[in-house]
Amino acid sequence: MSRAAAITSLDAPFAARLDAVAAETERLLDRLLSAQPLGGETVRPQRLIDAMRHASLGGGKRLRPFLTVETAALFQAPRERALMAGAAIECVHCYSLIHDDLPAMDDDALRRGRPTVHKAFDEATAILAGDSLLTLAFDIMVRPETHPDAAVRVALVSGLARAAGVGGMTGGQMLDLAAEGRFGMQGPRSESDTLTMQAMKTGALLRLACVAGAILGSAPQDAHDALARYGNALGQAFQIADDLLDVEGDAATLGKSTGKDAANGKATLVSILGLDGAHARLDALVADAEDALAPFGAAAGTLRAAARFVAERRA
Amino acid sequence: MSRAAAITSLDAPFAARLDAVAAETERLLDRLLSAQPLGGETVRPQRLIDAMRHASLGGGKRLRPFLTVETAALFQAPRERALMAGAAIECVHCYSLIHDDLPAMDDDALRRGRPTVHKAFDEATAILAGDSLLTLAFDIMVRPETHPDAAVRVALVSGLARAAGVGGMTGGQMLDLAAEGRFGMQGPRSESDTLTMQAMKTGALLRLACVAGAILGSAPQDAHDALARYGNALGQAFQIADDLLDVEGDAATLGKSTGKDAANGKATLVSILGLDGAHARLDALVADAEDALAPFGAAAGTLRAAARFVAERRA
């Protein structure tokens, strides 16, 4: 049975669970972003709130919240808490998209088939909306609703800061810009450097989304390590799939432009390994992700399907 | 005795204490920003780290760390912890300056007499350096070195997120841009709306810097409230002094351009109250700040001097 057929047979329950988390995350973010930010004020930064809502509502697979909800479920951690932590992580993801799309960065006009924030609003509003979503992420993560134990919230905040910061997402984004030759410097070109860049840029936050379930569930260290390994493999698979979509994908289906990596002369695992090599690497990563989940047995079936979904997605 | 003479007589010990915190904060930030962000990596986002260092080292009065150190001292909280919390708050301050200076925002080329980050580097690097400093702020605040008790760190992280976010600094910055007529909308024009905008834009972080000492010292609620009142008055005084400097100040002394508010047709307390009215308001705010400190007696002498310093600074 081909992998495509295998995923089709698994698709229905997995897709239903993914959609359920997406709907719950949408409702939660809608509530978190409609709360009055200050009591009794006479003026509100309504345009800023509108821009934050534009960037974070009405779209997205909500893969990161899904990973947090499903890993938390392995330890019977309450779903409402996992949704809060997932919403915090999703705010970081959405902020990064706003800033990445800015004219000075990737200069994209389209995101999820809709105008990017600086197109729908303006650049100043987009910069501030990104800043505000990043800040809101920590606000959400540190709330008692995320976990009653302050030590758990501290671990989540610390994990989020490390995943999002200079040793993670922003550092990886910087290396990615350098890889395009942006600063007149040689960016990462080797497979090893490219893997490091991607592990920082997209991998760190995806891994945190997986590890967050273990933190919320006060899981033992070996379970924590297993989910970190799963998250690493899933993050690499996600990035290769993304790079493949940039080569093989359809802009209309994706809701964003394609062919950018080649146009920018950027090294990716696809340009380094070739198309066949990249597809083979994807299969190996899915196998590694599944292997990491072995200790959890049948309970991790949805997470196994998630790894295949990430590798084989077409949008 | 005139207020100017009064501050001169207090200046020496106050200035020495301010300088001491500035030097300690500089050393701490230098250490926090030189740490290897990831173990074992082969590529580092060195340009990003350089930009973060450009923005946060080598300048600044370090007023916010000073307020945290001095309020923490009222409760005998260890100075090293207050310096950590102060460094986190300073990172938020420095990030906000990077983003405020961007071409799409205030479009400033000069900050503390040096090129702004997007001038010294480039816009993409400046956006990412701001994002990274904001993220680092939470990373620092949540570390065990800031306080051994996770509940205290949670209170600090929560306070920082509220002060920096849409209900605080970024929301206030948005209202400030609207006040310039940026979005074709009527911005805050009344005294009340202008006070709200300023309480969010600059007041919230200054107040947090004061309240952080009470949080670090596990102070009783009335002491917490007294420092919040002090921080409110000091924040308003800081902003009026800033607006006065924009009218009366010297660009060379300030290390930034002046006359921007009038050029932008922006309502400030100075344009609303007039120069004499603004100076009178400043005196009343200093008196209120001093009054709020009454419960702390002689121990709060330095904080009293800080209120006068903020009101009467010339740079």
Interface residues (C-beta under 8 A of the other chain):
Chain A: P37 L38 E41 T42 V43 R44 P45 R47 L48 I49 M52 Y95 H99 L102 A104 M105 D122 E123 A124 T125 I127 L128 G130 D131 S132 L134 T135 L136 F138 D139 V142 R143 A150 A151 R153 V154 V157 S158 L160 A161 R162 A164 G165 V166 G167 G168 T170 G171 G172 Q173 M174 L175 L177 A178 R182 F183 M185 P188 S192 D193 T196 M197 M200
Chain B: P37 L38 E41 T42 V43 R44 P45 R47 L48 I49 M52 Y95 H99 L102 A104 M105 D122 E123 A124 T125 I127 L128 G130 D131 S132 L134 T135 L136 F138 D139 V142 R143 A150 A151 R153 V154 V157 S158 L160 A161 R162 A164 G165 V166 G167 G168 T170 G171 G172 Q173 M174 L175 L177 A178 R182 F183 M185 P188 S192 D193 T196 M197 M200
